Amino acid sequence: MRAKYKYLIIIILSGFLLGGCLGTQHLQPGEKLLYKQNIKAPKGISKEDLRNLYVQEPNRKVLGILPIHYLVWLYYTGEKKYDPEKFIKEKDAVERKFDTKIANTPETKIRRINNLTFKKQKKVRALDNKIENGNTVMQWGEKLSVLDTANVHLTVDRFTGYLDSKGYFKNKVASTIDTLDQEATVTYIVKPGQAYFIDTIFYDIEDSAVSNLVKSDINKSLIKKGERYDQQNFVNERERLDLLLKDFGYYEFSRQYIEFDVDTSFRENRKVAVGIIISDPARQDEHKQFIITDVNFVTDAGLNIQGKARTGRDHHGIHFSYYNDKYNLRILSQRVFLQPGDIYSRSNTINTQRQLANLDEFKFVNVSYDTTGGKFVANIYANALDRYQWSNEAGVSVTQGFPGPFFNTSFKKRNVFRGAESIDFSGRFGFEGVASATSDQNVYKSTEAGVNISMTFPQLILPLSERTKYGLGNNNPKTKLLIGYAYTDRPEYRRTFANLSGTYTLENKRTTQYSLTFANVTLIDTLQTSKDFRDFLEEQGESGNFRLVYSFYPSLVTSMIFGWNWNHNNYGAADRNAVFIRAQVESGGTIWNVVDPGFISDYGLQYFKYFRFGIDVRRNRVIDKNTVVAYRFNGGVAYPYGDNESLPYEKFFFVGGSNSIRAWRPRRLGPGSFKPDLSEDPKADGLFDYNIEKPADILLEGSIEIRRNLFGFVDGAVFIDAGNVWTFKPWQKKVDDEVVENGNAQFKWDQFLSELGIGTGFGVRFDFTFLILRFDVGIKVYDPARDQGDRFVLNRMKFFKPFGIDKEPVIYNIGIGFPF
């Protein structure tokens, strides 16, 4: 068997090496392959910035290091079958086909004509792309990167310009080209020289009002005395000054009025004098400051009813116009930050558009200004969305086990009580494959169904003053009330969840969100359990996993939750560095500290008292246009108190699975170094039975993942995951009628680091834009459940069954979207 695998690997590698190792077979006489580019620069010079200035790039390699140019092989494989004439003829046929359909469509059917025109343009664009850039396989690949010395000289010029922009005015950049057979390596030698620093800053502003405003905000200037000259700071300062003036009434101000006079004549001392000049408009002595005279709001712009004129009312200084009076004007005016008598503010204009759009009542919101007649009128035009909205969604989902289909349906009614409220009815039905709870060999169908009814109000339903409500309008206040019911049906059991909750949310600057769930009540009931599952629960209780047993008792869970989310630079976008942080504090059973919970027990229900805290930190760092490094830290602690010293099962922490430590099955790692039972499968001799979920009170986990585009819509990834969960109390096991500790499940400061499970692996992602399908292979590296000295298990990995004695199988994970 091993010999067969070796031969298979040799065959695959040989194919790569022969078909596209370097691609030098495609070189013409005298040409050299641009194999590599290096930069030699002193510390303090950003090589990453310089790399982004390369005019020509070498072809991509496997993992960025192995000299296998698979994309070159892909390109020329596609080129062999590329026939541009075929696409030209296909384009002509498509144009004739749609032109005929459009010509045969009556002019009164405007919608059909527009649809046909759109489809024609879409298909023609796709064919033009193939005519110009090659067929799909060619576009997935890369044309051979042939060394061009002209591009080397252009790169040197770019490096020189970059160093000039960073204050290194006496820089020198040279290049060398080393060749070996048909390969060429280009090295750029960067000698920046000494940097120049800003020594003097002076302002030349003719308009005294503008001068006073700029100088009053001088502490926020991005050009500072004593700092190194950086041209980007001048670009940013021009933008800052432009926004500053437009926020203080200067509606007609433009960046073209701002100039910088940079004097580097003091070259011996490496000092720079900077003059910041703001000119007056042509044929005017000063810049005009605009004050809003009127604010008009048309709530149904774009609507025209023959024979009927709009009526209107004034509220909070705003004149509202409409055909039908269907909105609470107080709610709308809370999202308008423009008032007669206020000076013009670009920020308030943008916030008005944004907050009105956040109401989810309008298709578009536009704010324009009218300066005719000596007035300065703010006109707000909004066009209403459909009051009723029905949507359906079908797809494939993966939560903990294996993929399965689902169907979602939702119905929304907007402006229910004329106050921009909305009511949503939603339902979900789906199947998934899940591992058996009583066997590690079976996979069963799990049926999930649920319905929710929610009402959302565009304000905080609290006894607040009108002034406070208007002040909160800039933070998108919302109150959401929800009633939900969920049903789970598995061969082992059937469970129901009835939930009632109320939540306040506020947003700040589109990056920060605060939420307070002031009431969250869930009634959990297990309708039916199989005999095998009841026996299984009894065994788990005896082995110390009493938490699993508790979770199948009827329960009433009450809690209050405060959450904070921070999303810097739009986390999730693959083209920028970004950070996302989510923190949540929860107090469970708080009401039972002041209300006697005895009546809950009378109904045969469990209740819980606990504190819970969780934090999730994620970061993306873009290395280049094809590579991203993603980091994640996830931690939490939950502490139960009171008579029932346990948590609701849904509030425990777990690790393992496609969005966690991927070398372990979902929720199966830990707690601590607790030892699971050995598997009863004779083919898995020496392996633990990881079938049972492992709930715990403390969570620590982290991941590092390198994501790189392989070709087209296919991305690859390699990753390292580490983490575990622990309990506050020992997790004991009954062995031969004697209770013993089977490993350590408790968190202990002097040993928790040695109990971190570590896994590694690789995967592929299929990015279909609307959906990312993920397949990861997780490989155990360090298993804390094993004895000390026997925890390194990477050398025991096994990709295929049978496992063999003491061989660790890899774990295959399927997921939707990125793991973090």
N, C-alpha and C positions, 0 to 999 in steps of 0.2 A: 504493500500500500504506500509506504513512504517513497519508494523508488518511483512509483507512478506520479506522485505529487512533484517530485524533483524534475522529472521529465516534462511535466506540464508547465512548470515555472520556466524551465529552460526554453521551451517552445515559445511561450508568450514573450519572454524577454528578447529572444532572437528575432521575433517578428517586429518588435519595436526598433531594435538596433538596425536591422536590415531595411525596414520600411521608412524609418524617420528618426534615426538617432541624432544626426546632425543636419540632414538634408543637403549635404554638400554635393550630392549627385545632381542637384538642380542648378549649381553654379555654372556660369559661362566662363570661358577661358579668360584668365586675368582677374577674375572676381574673387573676393575674400568674404567669408562669412563673418559678420559682426557677432562674435561669440560672447564678449563680456565687455563691460565698461566699469572703470574704477575711478574713484575720486580721492586724491590725496590733499587734505586740507587740515589746517591746525584746529585745535580745540576751540569751540566757540562759533565756528562756521557750520551752519546747518547743512549736512550732506543730504538730508531728506529734501530740503527745499531745492538744492542744486539738481538732484536726480529728477525732480519734476520738470526741469528745464531741458532735459535731453531732447534734441531734435529727432533722433533715431533711437529706437529701442531694440535690444537683442530679442530673439525669439524666446518665448517662455519655455521653461524647463520643468520636468517632473519634480514636484515639491520645491521648485525654485533652485535646486542644486544639481540634480542628476542630469547629465548631458543627453537627454532624450527629448527631442523637439517634436512631440507628438502632434502639435497643432500644424506644424509644417507638413507632416505626412498627411494630415487630414485635408489641408488645403489642396495639395497637389492630387490627392485621390479624387476630390470633387472636381478639380479642373479637367481631369481626363474625360469626364462625362458632361462637361459644360459646353452648351451650344447656345450662344447668345441669339442666333437667328430664330431659334425655337421660341424664346421668350418674346422677341420682337413680333413674331407672327401671332403669338398668343395675346399680346397686348392689343394688336390691331383687331383681333376677333372679339375681344372683350369690349372694346370701344364701340365697334359696330353693333354688337348685341344690345348694349345698354342704350345707345343712341336710337336704335329702332324702337325699343320699349318706351323710351321717353317720348319719341315722336308720336307713337300710337296712343299715348295717354291723354285724355281730354285735359285742357288747360284748367278746368275747374277742380281737378283732383290734385291740388297743390301738394298735399302730404305725400301721395304716392310718387309724384315727380321728385320731391326732395329726397325720399328714401332711395329711389333708383339712382339719383345723382350721387348720393353719399356712398352707396355700394360700388358704383363705378369708380369713383375717386380712390376708394380704399384698395380695390383690386389693381388699378392702374399704378398706384404708388408702390404696391408690393412687387409688381412686375418691373417697374423702373429700377427698383432697388436691386433686383436680380440681374438686370441688364447691365447696370453700372458696377455692381460689387460682386457678381458671381452668384452661383446657386447656394442653397442653404448650407451644404457641407463646406463650401469654400468660405462662407461667412463665419462658420464656426471655427475654421482654422486660421492660420497666419501665413502670409506669403513670406518666403525666405528673406531674412534681413541681411541684405548685401551691404558691405561697408561702402560708405559714400564720404569721401574726405571733405566734400563741400558741407555736409551736415556736421562734421566734426568742427569745422571753422565756425559755423553758425552757433553751435553749442558753446564754443569758447566766447563768442560775442555775447551770448545770453548770460553766461557766468559773469563776464565783466560788468554787464549792465546790472545784474543782481547785486554784485558787491558794491557798485557805485550807489545803488539805492539804499544800502545798509550802512553807508558812511565810510566805506573803504575806498577813498578816491584815488589812492596810489596803488591799486591792486595790479597784479600780473597773473595771467592765466595762460598756461601752455598745455600742449597735448603731445603724447607719444603714442605711436602705434606699433605694437609688437605682433609679429605674425609667426604662426607655426603651421606648416603645411597650408591648408586652405582656410585656416581660422585666423581672426584678427582680434586682438584685445586693445582697447583704447583706454589710456590712463590720462586723466586731467589733473595737472598739478596746479593747485590754487595757492597763491601767495598774496594774501589780502593786504598786507602792509598794516600800518597803524590806523585805527579808527579816528574819525573826527567827531567832536562833541559840541553840542549847542552851548554857546557861551553867553549870547545876548539875544533877548527877545524884545521887540518893540512893535507897537500897534500904530497903524496909520488909518484912522477911520474918520471920515469927514462928518458923518451924521453923529451929532453928540448923543442923541437918544440911543442909537445903536451902539455907540462906543461905551456908554454907561452899562448897557445890558450885557455886552460881551465881557467887560472887565469885572462885572459883579459875579460872573460865572467862571472866572479865570482859574479857580482851583480845579475845575474839571477838565481843563485843557489837556490834550494829549501830546502837546509839544512842551516839553519841560526843560528848563535850564539844567545843564550838567549831564543830560542823557545823550547817548550816542545818536547821531543823525540816522533817521530811518524814514525813508520816503513814504512808507505805508502809514506812518503816523500823520503825515500831512494830508493824505487822502482821507483818513478817518476824521481828522480835525475839521476839514472842509465840510464833511457830512454832518458832524456834530453841530457846527455853527449854523449850518443851513436849517437843521431841525430846531435848534434853539430859537432862532428868529421867527420861524414859522409857528412856533408855539406861543409867541408873544405878539401875534397880530400882524406880522409882515407877510401877508398872503401872497403878494407878488414878488417876494424875494426869490433870488435864484443863486445857485452855486457860482455862476459866472461872475458875480460881484466879488468873490473872495479870491485873492491872489496871495502868493507867498514869494517874498524876495529873499533868496538864500545867498549869502555872501560867504565864500570860502577863501577869500583873499589872504586870510591869516594862516596860510598853509604851514608855515614853520611851527606854529603853536598848535596846529590841528584843531582850530576853533572855528565855529560856524555862527554867524550872526543871522537871525531870522526876522524878517519883517512881515507882519500879518496885515494885509491891506484889504479893506472893504470899501469898494467904490460906491458912489451914488448912482442912481439911474441916469441915463442920458437926459439932458435938458431939465433936470430936477435937482433941487437943493437937498432933498432928504428922501428917505424911504418912507412910504406911507404905511401907517398902522391902521388896520381895518377893525372896526367894531361892528358886531352883528346887530342889525336893526330889526330883523324879523326872522322867525323860524317857521317854515311851512312844512307840513308832513302830509303827503298823499299816500293813503294806506292801500289804494288799489290802482296804482299806476299801471298803464298798459290796458286797462279796461275802458271800453267806450260803449255806453248805452245810448242808443239813438233816442232823441226826444227827452232826455233826462239830464239834468245838471247836477253836479256834485254839491252837497251841502257841507257845512262844517261847524266846528265848535272850537273854542279856545280852552286850553288846559295847561296850567303851569308855564305860561308864556309861549306856548306852541299852538299854532293854528292848524288843526287837523281838517283834512278834506276827504270826502268819501261819497260813494253812491249809497252805500248801506252802512248804517251805524252798527258795527258788529264787534268792536273791540273796546275793552275797558281802557280809556285814555290814561288813567292813572298808571296802569302797568306799562303802557308804551312809553309814557313820558319819563318813567324811571330809568329807561335805557337810552335816553337822549341827553347828551351832555353839552348841548348848545343852547344858550339862552340870549334873548335880546339884551344888549348892554354889555355882553362879554366880548373881550377881544378874541379875534380869530385864533384857533389852536388846531394845528394839524393833528396832534395826538388825540384831542377830544373828538375830532371828526372821524378818525379811524376807529376809536373806541365806540362811537355811536353806531357805526356800520357793523362792527363786530358783535356788540351786545344785542342789537336788534336781530342779527342773523342767528344768535344763540337761542332766541325764542323758539326756533323751529316753526315759524309761522309764515315766513316769506321766502319766495324763490330767489329774490335778489333785493339788495338794499343799496341805494346809491345816494350819495350826498354831493350836491353841487352848489356853487355860489353864484349869485347874480349881482353884478356891480353896476348895473344900469340905473339911471335916474338918481345918482348920488346916494343910493342906498347900498347896503351889503346884506343880502338876503340869503339865508341858508335854506336850501330846498332839499327835503328828504323824500325820495321816491321809493316805495316798496310795492312788491307784487306778491299777492298771497299764494301760498301753496294750496293744493287741494285739501279740503277739510277732512276727507276720508282717504285713508291709504291702506291698501291691502298688499301684502308681500308674502311670497313663498320661497323657501330655500330647501334644496335637497343636496346631499353630499355624503362624504365619508368622514367619520370622526374617529379619533383614538384618544382615550383618556388614560387607561391603565393597562389595557391588554392588547387586543388585536383589532384591526380596523373593522368598522361596520357602518352600514348606511343609516342616515337619519333624515328626517323631514321636519322642517320648522315652518310654522305659519304665524302671521301676526296681522292684527288689525288695529289701526290707530285712528282716533277721532281727535281733531285739533279744535282748540278754542271752545272747549265744552261749555264753560260758563261765561264766555266773552272776556275772560281774563288771560288768554293765551295758555290756558291749561290744556293738557292732553291726557287721554286715557288710552292705554294699550292693553289689548288682549293678545296673548301669545300662547302657542302650544308647541310641544316637541314630542316626537316619537322616533325611537331608533333602536338599533340592535348593535351589540358589540360582542366580540369574543373575549371571554375572561377565563383565567385559570381557575380550576376547581379549588374550592376552599378546603377540601378534604383529601385531595390527591394531587401529586405534582406531575401527573401524566395526562390529565384530561383538560380539555378546553370546552367550555359551555357557552351557550348563547345567553346573554344578559339583555333583557328588555327594559328600556328606560322610557318613561313617559312623564309629561308634566304640563301643567297649565299655570299661567300667571296673569293676574290683573293688576295693573299699576296706574296710579294717577300722579302726574307731575305738575307742580305749580311753579311758576317763574318767580317765586319769592319765598322768603322764610316765613312759614306760618307760625308767627310768634307775635306777642303783643308789643310791637316796636313802634316808635314814633315815626311819623311821615318823613321827617328829616333823616332818620337812620335808614329807612327803606330806600330813599333816594340815594343816600351815600353808598349803600350796598349794591346799587344797580350796576356799578362798574366791575363787580366781581361775579357776575352771572349767578345770582342766588337761586337755588332750587330746593323744593321740598318734594320728596317722592314717597308715596305710600304704596305698599305692595302686599298682595295676598297671593300665595302660591301653594301649589300641591304637586308633589312628585311621587312617582311609583316605580319601584324596582322589582323585577321578577327574575329570579335565578332558580336553578334546580334545587339549591339548598334552602332558599328562603324567599319570602316576599316582604317588602318593607314599604312604608309610606312616610312622607314628610309633609306636614302642613306648616306653613310659615306665614307670619305677619310681621312687617317691619315698616319703620318710618325713618327717613334719612334726610338730613340737611347737607347741602354741598355749596361750596364757594370756590371760585377760581381766581387766581391772581396772575396777571400778565401772561396768560396762556401757558405758563410753565409749572405752576403750583396749584394743586387742588387740595382742599380740606373737606373732610366729610365727617359728620357725626350721626351715627345711627342711634337715635335716642331710645328706640324700642326695637328689639329683635326677639321674637318669640317663635319657637319651633316645637311642634309636637311630633314625636317620633314613635312609630309603632311597628312591631314585627308581626305580620298577620299569620305567617306560617313558616315552620322550619321542618326540614326532613329529619328522619330518625338518625341518619348518619351524621347530619350536621349537629344535632343535639349531642350526640356522643362526642363529636369533635370538640364542641364547646366545653364539655365537661373535662376532657383531657387537657384543653388549654388552661382551664382554671387550675387544675392540679399542677400544671407545669409553670405557673406563675403569671401567665398571660391573662389575668383577671380582667384587664381592660377590654379585651375582645369580648368577654362574656357580658360585661356591663352594657356594651353597646347594643345588645339585642334585647334589653329590657325596655318596656315602654318608658319614655322619658319626656320631660318638659324642660326645654333649654331656654333660658332668658339671658340676654346680655345687652350691654351698651358698648359701642365700638367707635373709637376715634381713629381716623385714617389721614395720612399725609402722603401725597404723591408729588414728586418733583421730576419733571422731564426737561432736561437741558438739551437744546439743539435738536429737538425732534428725534428722540431715540427710536430706532427702528429703520431710519433711512440709512442705506448702506454707503452713501457718498460723503459722510461727515462724521467727525468724532462726536460722540454724544454720551450722556450719562442719564440713567434713570434710577430713582430711589423711591421705594415704597416702604412706609413704616405704619404699623397698626398696633394700637393698644386696646385691649378688650377686657371688660369687667363682666364676668358672668355671675348670674344669680344675685346681683346687687340688691334687688328688691327684697330678697329673703333675709337681708340684714335688718330690715325694718318691719317686714310682714311675716307673720308666723306661717311657714310652709307646710304646716301639718295637714291642711286640707288637700295638698298635692299628693301626699303619701296615702291619704284615705282613698284616692282614686287609683292607687296602684302604680303611681308614676314616680320615677326617680327625678330628683332635681340636683343641680350642681352649683357650687360656688368656686370661682376660680379667677385668677388674673392671667392674662396672656399677652405677650409682646412678640412681634415679628418684624424683621427688617430684611428687605431684598434690595441689593445694590447691583446694578448692571452697567457695564461700560463697553462701548465700541470704539476701537481705535483704527482708523483707516491708514494702512501702510502704503498702498498705491491703489490704482483704479481697479485692480483685480484681487486685492488681498485685504482682509479685515481681521483684526484680532479682537475677540470678545472675551470679557471677564464677567464673572458673577460671584457674589457672596450672598449667602442666604442663611439667616440665623434666627433663632427664636427661643423663648422660654415660656412655659405654661406651668402655673403653680395652683393646684387645687387646695381648698381648705374647707373647713366645716365638717359636718357629720359624715358626709359621703366624700371621702378624699380621693376622688377620681374626676377625670375630665369627661365631657361628652366625647364619643369616639371621633367625631368630625373635628374636634379641637386638638387632638393629639398631633404630634409631628411625626413625619415619616421620611425616609430617604430610599432612593432606588427608583429606577424607571427612566423613561425616555426624556423627561425634563429634569432629571436629578442625577444621581450616580448611575451612569448607564451600564456599568458592568454588573449590576445587580438587578434582579427583577423588581417590578414596582412594589415599593413599600416593604422590601424584604431585608434590608441591611440593618444590623444592630439588634437591640440596643447595646452600645459599648462593645465589649468582647464576649457578650453572651453567646453560648454555643447552642445552635439549633440541633435538633436530632439529626442523625445520619439518615440519608435517603434509604428507603427500603427497596429501591430499584437495584437489582443485582448488577446491572450494567454501570451503575454509578458508584461503585465501591470506593469508599473513602471520601465521598462528597456529602456536604450538608444538604438537608431538605430545606430549601429556601421558599417553600410554598406559603408559609404562614406570614401574614402581615405583622409588622413589629411597631406598635405604637409606643411613643415615648414623650418625655416632658421637655427635653432640651434638644435643640437642633443646631448643627454647624455643618455647612457644606460650601464648597467653592468649585469653580470650573474655569479653565482657560481653553479657548477654542480658536484655532486658526482656520478661517474660511477663505477659500480661493476659487475663483472661477476656473473651471477646466476647459469648457468650450460651450458656446451657445447658452442654453438655459440650464446647463448642468454645472453645479458647484461641488467642490470637495471640501472635506474638513478633517482635521485631526484634533484630538482633545485629550485633556487630563481632567478627571473629576476626583474630588476628595471630600470626605465628610462622614458623619455618623449621627446617631441620636443616642440620648442617654435618659435615664430615669432619676428621680430624686431618691427613690427607695430601692432596695435590692429586689431583683427579679429572681425568685427562687423556683426550684424545680423539685418535684417529688420523685425520688429514686428508691425503690425497694422500701416503701413506706417511711422513708426518711427524707426530710426537707433539706435540700442543700442549695448553695449558690452555684449555678452552672456557668462559670465565667462571671465577669463583672458588667452589670448593666448600669450601675450608678455612675454619675459624673464625678470624677475626682481630678482635682487640679494637677496632681503629680503624675497622672497617667493618661489623660484624655488624648494627648497628642499621639501616643503610641496606639490608640484605638481608632484612629481615622482610617476608614476604608479608602483605598486608592484604586482607581480604574483608569484605563486609557482606551483608545480606540480610534476609529476612523469612520467616515460616512460620506454619503452623497446626498445632495439636495437637488430636486428638480423644481426650478423656479418658473412657474407658469404665470407669473405676475399676479393673477387673481388667487393663486394657491401655491404654497410651497410644500411639496411632499418630501419627507425626510426619511432616510434609512441609515441607521447607525449600528455599528458593531462595537459592543463594549467588551473589554478584556480586563479581567481582574489582575491587579498588580500586587496589592497588599490586602490580605484578608484578616481583620482583627479577631475573627471568631476562632482562628486556629491558635495553637499553642505558641508561646514565645519561641523565636528561633525557627518557626515553620510557617511564618505568615507571608513571606514572599512567594507568590504563586505564578508570576508571569511566565516562568519557564515550564509551567504545567498546562498552558492553554491548549485547547483542542477545538478545532473548528467544526468537526463533523462527528456524528455518532457512529459507532459506540464510543463512549467517552474513554474507556480504558481505566485501569486502576489509578485512582488519585489524580485524574486529569480534570482540569477545570474547563467546562464548556464556555464558549463565548456567548454573549447575550445579544440577540438581534432585536433592535428597537425600530418601530415604525411610528412616525409622528407627523403631525400637521403643523407647519410653521417652524421657526427656529426654536431650539430648546430654551433660549433666553436671549 
